[in-house]
Amino acid sequence: MNAQASFSLGSIPTTVSTGRRKLVNVRQRSLLVAKLRTLWILGVFVLVTVGALARITYLGFTGVTARHGELGDLLIPNRGEIVDRNGVPLARDFRVYSLWFNPKAMTEGSALIQSPEEVAGRLVRIFPDLDRDELIAKLRAGKPGYLRKSILPEDANKVHALGEPALEFPLEATRFYPQGSMAAHVLGYVDSYGHGKVGMEQAFNDQLISHDGRTTPSVLSIDFRVQSALEDELSTAITLSNAKGAAGVILDVDTGEILALASLPSFDPNHVKPTDMVISAQEAANGDVPHGFNRVTNQVYELGSTFKPITVASAIDAGVVSDLGKQWPATPLHVGRFTIHDLHNYGSSLNVPETLIHSSNTVTARIADELGGVRLKQTMEALAMNQRPYVELPAKGFPIWPSGEWPRLRTMTVAYGHGIAVTPLHLASAYAALVNGGIWRPATLKKLSASEIPEGRRVFKASTSARIRQLLRMIVQYGTGRKADAPGFRVGGKTGSAEKPGAGGYRHHSLIATFAAAFPMDKPRFVVIAMMDEPQGTAATSYQRTAAWNAAPVIQRVVPRIGPLLGIMPDETRDIDISDLKPLVPQGSDGE
């Protein structure tokens, strides 16, 4: 018994000691594993940190951008924003719901729970502008497709309440133009495939879908305030004169930047209709163009007497006109079987200021005849009249340009704007060169920094440009441009009225009425072109169809609206000095 007890008592310490050693070993191994795991985690963290630092350093030194497929790429729009020169949004991506018909939403049986007629009727109650018969046809056809693009969230909820699984409303990215139809011909639109069409949407397409273009807005030279004023006044002029359409452009004379470009009627790029881009053969035969057609850059016109200052400037440069007071015969001019005459009888002779004030064809033709076709053609070529207009827009019309050597009659008619057809943008760039000291620069729809302004090329002497500024101001003060005068803004410019060509010759009752202006003439900053397509002559225009009564008033109204926006305040105490020419002119004219 004692022996057993002794054995039991002696064995207890041995067992406990062994268990403690094992427990200590387990704890040590656990601590070791924990330390190793901690070291592994720390090592991975260090490696990630070193890799990230290396990547940042690499990107900092190389300038390489992140890959397009990274998470940040998913947070930017599919297409970049377009803004005006002051950052006002003109086009941007916007996520909206669309109404989509998915006939396979129901795995068994009919695609719709209710009949197509019932569903169509209920949809028309939500969207009254939808055509019920077209909806029924689409629902019966059983083909997937859009029933309506761009629906409001509350309308999506109403569709959901119909209880039709086949009617889905996916959230999609769409192009949104917050200013509506304003500057539509500048912007263009985006088609259902996401491709830019016409306008800067097409011109900038690659840029807008690039990573940089999606993250940084594309800035235009347009000022939406100036654009709005121009469109508003052109629209008013169409109403007053019952014209088919109108066009206008406002250009910075020193940079070539286009601050406004308008072609009316316009279209809404948010909802482009097929008829906006295509018209019938009968409409085309009547001289109509689609609303989406850009009259400023794509349509060429004979711009009439607006060419006369260009001819005079070329003659002054060449020394053909050295004495502005010299009298030139103003009688009808017979060239072969053709006769050039004036709208009214201005007497037997006119000097150069009188020629421009009265808008004499006969004297301008005689000046051009003495200048010669070679020199006049060289001037027109230097003004890029023989090329498509310089601008980023894809729609650019090619001038009707007489090739080869110009015969005598051609030289005379081109001198007063017939026999050559160019766009209003050609005319704007030419007038910028006339008044800015003689330098021609290409027009642009991109906002330019000081370092980006092109040097341009000299077309006229600075002294010639100074003379033309005086003459243009006199036309507005005393001549056919009096209705363009805006008190305090020192406007100068020239009228031009030309018959539209048609089948079998000129259409005598269809005019293109244009006024080419610049202001302020003591230090020109901007050129403004206003063109009316077939004004009808109404009570509002004293039943006159010429530019003096239709296009010139547009200038008179728009200049006071845009001048203060562009930093030009009215000042009736200032004006260009014409004291040396004033004795040469009569005090008024009743020309075009």
C-alpha positions in Angstrom: 0.0 0.0 0.0 2.8 2.4 1.0 4.7 1.2 -1.9 1.9 2.0 -4.3 1.4 5.3 -2.7 5.0 6.1 -2.9 5.0 5.1 -6.6 2.0 7.3 -7.3 3.4 10.3 -5.5 6.8 9.9 -7.2 5.3 9.6 -10.7 3.3 12.8 -10.6 6.1 15.3 -10.8 7.6 13.5 -13.8 4.3 13.7 -15.8 3.7 17.3 -15.1 7.3 18.3 -15.9 7.0 16.5 -19.3 3.7 18.2 -20.1 5.1 21.6 -19.2 8.0 21.1 -21.6 5.7 20.2 -24.4 3.4 23.2 -23.7 6.5 25.5 -23.7 7.6 24.0 -27.0 4.1 24.5 -28.6 4.1 28.1 -27.4 7.5 28.8 -28.8 6.6 27.3 -32.1 3.4 29.4 -32.2 5.4 32.5 -31.4 7.9 31.7 -34.1 5.1 31.1 -36.7 3.4 34.4 -35.7 6.7 36.2 -36.0 7.4 34.7 -39.4 3.9 35.6 -40.6 4.4 39.1 -39.4 7.7 39.3 -41.2 6.1 38.0 -44.4 3.3 40.5 -44.2 5.8 43.3 -43.4 7.9 42.1 -46.4 5.0 42.1 -48.8 4.0 45.6 -47.5 7.5 46.9 -48.1 7.6 45.4 -51.6 4.2 47.0 -52.5 5.4 50.3 -51.1 8.7 50.1 -53.0 6.8 49.2 -56.2 4.4 52.1 -55.8 7.2 54.5 -55.1 9.1 53.2 -58.1 5.9 53.6 -60.3 5.4 57.1 -59.1 9.0 58.0 -59.8 8.8 56.4 -63.3 5.6 58.3 -64.2 7.1 61.6 -62.8 10.2 61.3 -64.9 8.7 59.9 -68.1 5.3 61.7 -68.1 3.6 58.5 -69.1 -0.1 58.5 -68.3 -2.1 55.8 -66.6 -3.5 53.0 -68.7 -7.0 53.6 -70.1 -8.4 50.5 -68.5 -7.7 51.5 -64.9 -10.4 52.3 -62.4 -10.1 56.0 -62.8 -10.9 55.7 -66.5 -14.3 54.4 -65.6 -15.1 57.5 -63.6 -14.7 60.0 -66.6 -17.2 60.5 -69.4 -17.0 58.6 -72.7 -16.6 61.8 -74.6 -14.9 65.0 -73.5 -16.7 68.3 -72.8 -16.7 71.2 -75.2 -16.8 74.7 -73.7 -16.7 78.2 -75.0 -13.8 80.6 -74.4 -15.0 81.5 -70.9 -15.6 77.9 -69.8 -19.4 77.8 -70.4 -20.4 74.2 -71.3 -21.6 73.7 -74.9 -21.5 69.9 -75.2 -21.1 67.2 -72.5 -21.9 63.6 -71.8 -25.1 63.0 -69.7 -26.4 59.8 -68.3 -30.1 59.2 -69.1 -32.6 56.4 -69.2 -33.8 55.0 -72.5 -36.9 52.8 -73.2 -35.8 49.5 -74.7 -38.0 46.6 -75.8 -36.5 43.2 -75.0 -38.8 40.5 -76.3 -36.7 37.8 -74.7 -37.1 39.1 -71.1 -39.9 36.5 -70.7 -38.3 33.1 -71.1 -41.6 31.4 -71.9 -44.7 32.5 -73.8 -45.5 35.9 -75.2 -43.0 38.8 -74.9 -45.8 40.9 -73.4 -48.2 40.2 -70.6 -50.8 42.5 -72.1 -51.6 42.9 -75.8 -49.4 45.2 -78.0 -52.4 47.5 -78.4 -52.9 47.9 -74.7 -49.2 48.4 -74.0 -48.9 51.0 -76.8 -51.9 52.9 -75.6 -50.5 53.1 -72.0 -47.0 54.2 -73.3 -48.6 57.0 -75.4 -50.3 58.3 -72.3 -46.8 58.5 -70.7 -45.2 59.8 -73.9 -47.8 61.7 -75.9 -45.4 62.5 -78.8 -45.0 58.8 -79.6 -47.0 57.4 -82.5 -49.3 54.6 -81.3 -49.4 52.7 -84.6 -45.6 52.7 -84.9 -45.4 51.4 -81.3 -47.8 48.6 -82.0 -45.9 47.6 -85.1 -42.6 47.5 -83.2 -44.1 45.5 -80.3 -45.7 43.0 -82.7 -42.5 42.5 -84.7 -40.8 40.9 -81.7 -37.5 42.5 -82.4 -35.4 44.2 -79.7 -34.9 47.9 -80.1 -35.4 51.4 -78.7 -38.9 52.6 -78.3 -37.6 56.0 -77.1 -34.3 57.5 -76.3 -33.7 59.8 -73.3 -36.5 59.5 -70.8 -36.9 61.2 -67.4 -36.5 59.1 -64.2 -40.2 59.8 -63.3 -41.2 58.5 -66.7 -39.1 55.4 -66.2 -41.0 54.8 -62.9 -44.3 55.0 -64.8 -43.1 52.5 -67.3 -42.0 50.2 -64.5 -45.5 50.4 -63.0 -46.9 48.9 -66.2 -45.6 45.6 -65.0 -44.1 44.5 -68.4 -40.7 42.8 -68.0 -40.0 43.3 -71.7 -40.0 47.1 -71.3 -36.6 47.9 -69.9 -35.0 51.3 -69.3 -31.2 51.0 -69.3 -29.1 53.9 -68.0 -27.0 55.1 -70.9 -24.6 57.9 -71.7 -25.9 60.4 -74.2 -24.6 63.7 -75.6 -26.2 66.8 -74.2 -26.1 70.3 -75.6 -27.2 72.6 -72.7 -27.6 75.7 -75.0 -30.0 73.9 -77.3 -29.8 74.9 -81.0 -27.3 77.7 -80.2 -24.1 77.3 -82.2 -25.4 74.1 -83.7 -23.4 74.5 -86.9 -20.3 75.1 -84.9 -20.8 72.1 -82.6 -22.4 69.5 -84.8 -23.8 66.4 -83.1 -23.0 62.8 -82.1 -24.8 59.9 -83.9 -26.2 56.8 -82.2 -22.8 55.1 -82.7 -21.0 57.7 -80.7 -19.3 59.3 -83.7 -19.1 63.1 -84.2 -21.0 64.4 -87.2 -20.4 67.8 -88.8 -19.1 70.7 -86.7 -16.4 70.5 -84.0 -17.8 67.2 -82.8 -16.5 65.6 -86.0 -13.4 67.8 -86.2 -12.4 67.1 -82.6 -13.7 63.5 -82.6 -10.3 61.8 -81.9 -9.4 64.3 -79.3 -12.8 64.1 -77.5 -12.6 60.3 -77.1 -8.9 60.3 -76.1 -8.0 60.0 -72.4 -6.7 63.6 -72.3 -9.7 64.9 -74.2 -12.1 63.1 -71.8 -10.5 64.6 -68.7 -9.8 68.1 -70.1 -12.4 70.2 -71.8 -11.9 71.3 -75.4 -12.0 75.1 -75.5 -13.5 76.9 -78.5 -13.0 80.5 -79.5 -16.8 81.0 -79.4 -18.2 83.4 -76.8 -21.7 82.0 -76.1 -23.0 85.5 -75.2 -21.8 87.0 -78.5 -23.1 83.9 -80.3 -26.5 84.3 -78.7 -26.8 88.0 -79.6 -25.8 87.3 -83.2 -28.3 84.5 -83.7 -31.0 86.6 -82.0 -30.6 89.6 -84.3 -30.3 87.4 -87.5 -33.5 85.7 -86.5 -35.2 89.0 -86.0 -34.0 90.1 -89.5 -35.4 86.9 -91.0 -38.8 87.7 -89.5 -38.7 91.3 -90.5 -37.7 90.7 -94.1 -39.3 87.3 -94.6 -36.0 85.9 -95.8 -35.3 82.3 -96.5 -32.3 82.3 -94.2 -29.4 84.2 -92.8 -25.7 83.8 -91.9 -23.3 85.8 -89.8 -19.8 85.6 -88.3 -17.9 87.8 -85.8 -14.1 87.6 -86.1 -11.2 89.0 -84.0 -9.2 91.0 -86.6 -5.8 90.4 -84.9 -6.0 86.7 -84.1 -8.5 85.2 -86.6 -10.5 83.7 -83.7 -14.2 83.3 -84.4 -16.3 84.6 -81.6 -19.6 83.8 -83.2 -20.7 81.9 -86.3 -24.4 81.5 -87.1 -26.4 79.9 -89.9 -30.2 80.1 -89.8 -32.5 78.3 -89.8 -30.7 76.0 -87.4 -31.3 72.6 -85.8 -31.3 71.1 -82.3 -28.3 68.8 -81.9 -30.1 67.2 -78.9 -32.8 65.9 -81.4 -31.5 65.8 -84.9 -34.2 64.9 -87.5 -33.5 63.4 -90.9 -35.0 66.5 -92.6 -32.4 68.6 -90.8 -29.7 67.1 -93.1 -31.5 66.2 -96.3 -34.1 68.0 -98.4 -36.2 67.0 -101.4 -35.1 67.7 -105.0 -38.0 70.2 -105.3 -36.8 72.1 -102.3 -33.3 72.2 -103.7 -34.6 73.5 -107.0 -36.2 76.3 -105.1 -32.9 77.4 -103.7 -33.5 75.9 -100.2 -30.8 74.1 -98.2 -31.1 71.7 -95.2 -31.2 73.3 -91.8 -28.0 71.5 -91.0 -26.2 73.1 -93.9 -23.7 75.7 -92.8 -24.2 78.9 -94.9 -21.1 80.5 -93.4 -18.4 78.0 -94.4 -20.1 75.6 -96.8 -22.2 77.7 -99.2 -20.5 80.0 -101.7 -22.2 83.2 -102.9 -21.5 86.1 -105.1 -21.2 88.7 -102.4 -21.5 91.8 -104.6 -20.3 95.2 -103.7 -18.6 94.1 -100.5 -15.7 93.3 -102.9 -15.3 97.0 -103.9 -13.1 98.0 -101.0 -10.8 95.1 -101.7 -10.5 96.3 -105.3 -9.8 99.8 -104.2 -7.2 98.6 -101.6 -5.4 96.6 -104.3 -5.4 99.6 -106.6 -4.0 101.9 -103.9 -1.3 99.4 -103.1 -0.4 99.1 -106.8 -0.3 102.9 -107.3 -3.2 102.9 -109.7 -5.1 105.0 -107.2 -2.8 107.7 -105.7 -5.1 110.7 -105.7 -8.4 109.9 -104.0 -9.9 113.1 -105.3 -9.3 112.1 -109.0 -12.5 112.0 -111.0 -13.3 108.8 -112.8 -16.0 108.5 -115.5 -19.2 107.1 -114.1 -21.2 106.6 -117.3 -22.3 103.2 -118.4 -19.4 101.1 -119.5 -19.7 99.0 -122.7 -17.4 95.9 -122.9 -18.2 93.9 -126.1 -21.9 93.1 -126.0 -22.2 93.7 -122.3 -22.9 97.0 -120.5 -22.0 97.7 -116.9 -24.2 100.3 -115.2 -25.0 101.7 -111.8 -28.3 101.4 -109.8 -28.8 105.2 -110.1 -27.3 108.0 -112.2 -24.6 109.6 -110.0 -23.4 112.1 -112.6 -20.7 111.9 -115.2 -17.9 111.3 -112.8 -17.0 110.2 -109.3 -13.9 110.2 -107.1 -12.9 107.1 -105.1 -14.7 108.1 -101.8 -17.8 108.9 -103.8 -17.5 105.6 -105.7 -17.6 103.6 -102.4 -20.2 105.8 -100.8 -22.6 105.4 -103.8 -21.4 101.9 -104.5 -20.7 102.6 -108.2 -20.1 99.5 -110.4 -18.9 101.6 -113.4 -16.1 103.4 -111.6 -15.0 100.2 -109.7 -14.9 98.4 -113.1 -12.7 101.2 -114.6 -10.4 101.1 -111.6 -10.1 97.3 -112.0 -9.5 97.6 -115.7 -6.6 99.9 -115.1 -5.3 97.7 -112.2 -5.4 94.6 -114.5 -6.5 91.1 -114.0 -3.1 89.8 -113.0 -2.7 92.1 -110.0 -6.4 91.8 -108.9 -6.2 88.0 -109.1 -2.9 88.1 -107.0 -4.7 90.1 -104.3 -7.6 87.6 -104.2 -5.2 84.7 -104.0 -3.3 86.4 -101.2 -6.7 86.6 -99.3 -7.1 82.8 -100.0 -10.2 83.4 -102.1 -9.2 80.5 -104.3 -9.2 77.9 -101.6 -11.6 76.4 -99.2 -12.0 78.6 -96.1 -9.4 78.1 -93.4 -11.3 76.8 -90.4 -11.4 73.5 -88.5 -15.0 72.6 -89.5 -15.3 69.6 -91.9 -18.0 71.3 -94.1 -16.0 73.8 -96.3 -17.2 75.0 -99.7 -14.8 75.4 -102.6 -15.1 78.9 -104.2 -16.3 79.4 -107.7 -12.9 80.6 -108.9 -12.2 81.6 -112.5 -9.0 79.8 -113.5 -6.4 80.9 -115.9 -5.8 84.4 -117.1 -8.7 86.7 -116.3 -10.0 88.5 -119.4 -11.0 92.2 -119.2 -14.7 91.7 -118.5 -14.0 89.0 -115.9 -11.6 91.4 -114.1 -14.2 94.1 -114.1 -17.1 92.0 -112.7 -14.9 90.3 -110.0 -14.0 93.9 -108.9 -17.6 94.4 -107.8 -18.3 90.9 -106.5 -19.7 89.1 -109.5 -18.3 86.2 -111.4 -16.6 84.8 -108.2 -18.4 83.1 -105.4 -16.9 82.6 -101.9 -18.2 81.9 -98.4 -19.0 84.6 -95.8 -16.0 83.4 -93.8 -13.7 84.2 -96.8 -15.2 87.7 -96.7 -14.7 88.1 -92.9 -11.0 87.1 -93.1 -10.5 89.5 -96.0 -12.0 92.4 -94.2 -9.9 91.6 -91.1 -6.8 92.1 -93.4 -8.3 95.3 -94.8 -8.6 97.0 -91.4 -5.9 95.4 -89.1 -2.9 96.9 -90.9 -2.9 94.6 -93.9 -2.2 91.1 -92.4 -4.3 88.1 -93.5 -4.6 85.3 -90.9 -6.6 82.1 -91.1 -9.8 81.9 -89.1 -10.0 79.4 -86.3 -12.6 78.0 -83.8 -9.9 77.3 -81.3 -9.2 79.7 -78.4 -5.6 80.9 -78.9 -3.1 81.9 -76.4 -0.8 84.8 -77.2 2.0 82.5 -78.3 -0.4 80.6 -80.6 -1.5 83.6 -82.7 -0.3 83.0 -86.3 2.1 85.5 -87.8 0.0 85.7 -90.9 1.0 87.2 -94.3 1.0 90.8 -95.5 -1.5 91.5 -98.2 -1.9 95.3 -98.0 0.5 98.0 -96.9 -0.2 99.5 -93.5 -0.9 102.9 -95.1 -3.4 101.3 -97.5 -5.2 99.7 -94.6 -5.4 103.1 -92.8 -7.0 104.6 -95.9 -9.5 101.8 -96.2 -10.5 102.3 -92.5 -11.3 105.9 -93.3 -13.3 105.0 -96.4 -15.3 102.3 -94.7 -16.2 104.7 -91.9 -17.4 107.2 -94.5 -19.6 104.7 -96.2 -21.5 104.2 -92.9 -21.6 107.9 -92.1 -22.6 109.2 -95.5 -23.4 106.3 -97.9 -25.2 103.1 -98.3 -24.2 101.8 -94.9 -25.9 104.5 -92.8 -28.4 102.0 -91.3 -25.4 100.1 -89.8 -24.2 103.0 -87.7 -24.3 102.4 -84.0 -23.7 105.6 -82.0 -20.4 105.6 -80.1 -19.0 102.4 -81.7 -17.5 103.9 -84.8 -18.7 101.3 -87.2 -17.4 101.1 -90.8 -18.4 98.7 -93.5 -19.8 98.1 -97.0 -23.1 96.9 -98.4 -23.4 94.2 -101.1 -26.5 93.0 -102.9 -26.2 90.3 -105.6 -28.7 88.3 -107.6 -28.6 84.6 -107.0 -27.7 82.4 -110.0 -30.2 79.8 -111.1 -31.0 77.7 -114.1 -30.7 79.7 -117.2 -29.0 82.8 -115.6 -29.5 85.1 -112.7 -32.7 85.1 -110.7 -33.6 88.8 -110.8 -35.9 88.7 -107.8 -33.7 86.6 -105.5 -31.0 88.6 -103.8 -28.1 87.8 -101.4 -27.9 90.9 -99.2 -24.7 91.3 -97.2 -23.1 93.8 -94.9 -19.4 93.5 -94.0 -18.5 95.7 -91.0 -15.7 96.4 -88.6 -15.5 98.3 -85.3 -14.3 100.5 -83.8 -12.7 102.0 -86.9 -10.2 104.2 -85.0 -8.7 100.9 -83.7 -10.5 97.9 -85.2 -11.0 94.9 -83.0 -13.7 92.9 -84.7 -15.2 92.2 -88.1 -19.0 91.4 -88.2 -20.6 89.9 -91.3 -24.4 89.7 -91.7 -25.9 88.1 -94.8 -29.6 87.7 -95.7 -30.7 85.0 -98.1 -33.6 86.2 -100.4 -35.1 89.0 -98.3 -38.5 89.8 -99.7 -39.0 93.5 -99.1 -41.7 94.0 -96.5 -43.2 97.0 -94.7 -40.6 96.6 -92.0 -37.8 97.1 -94.6 -39.7 99.8 -96.6 -40.3 97.2 -99.3 -36.6 97.2 -100.1 -34.6 94.0 -100.7 -31.1 95.4 -100.8 -28.4 95.1 -98.1 -28.8 98.7 -97.0 -32.3 97.9 -95.7 -31.9 94.3 -94.6 -28.3 93.4 -93.6 -27.1 96.8 -92.4 -29.7 97.1 -89.6 -28.5 93.8 -88.2 -25.1 95.4 -87.6 -26.7 98.4 -86.0 -28.5 96.2 -83.5 -25.9 93.6 -82.8 -22.8 95.8 -82.3 -24.2 97.7 -79.2 -25.1 94.3 -77.7 -21.7 92.7 -78.2 -19.4 95.7 -77.8 -19.6 96.0 -74.0 -19.3 92.2 -73.7 -16.0 92.4 -75.6 -14.7 95.4 -73.6 -15.7 98.1 -76.1 -17.9 100.8 -74.5 -19.7 103.4 -76.6 -17.8 106.7 -76.8 -19.2 109.4 -79.0 -16.3 111.7 -78.2 -13.9 109.5 -80.3 -13.8 108.6 -84.0 -11.4 108.0 -86.8 -10.1 111.1 -88.4 -11.5 111.6 -91.9 -11.0 115.4 -92.1 -8.7 115.1 -95.1 -11.3 113.2 -97.1 -14.5 114.8 -95.9 -14.4 117.7 -98.5 -14.4 115.0 -101.3 -17.8 113.5 -100.5 -21.5 114.6 -100.6 -23.6 114.2 -97.5 -25.7 111.2 -98.4 -26.5 108.4 -100.8 -29.5 106.4 -101.9 -27.6 103.4 -103.2 -27.8 99.7 -102.4 
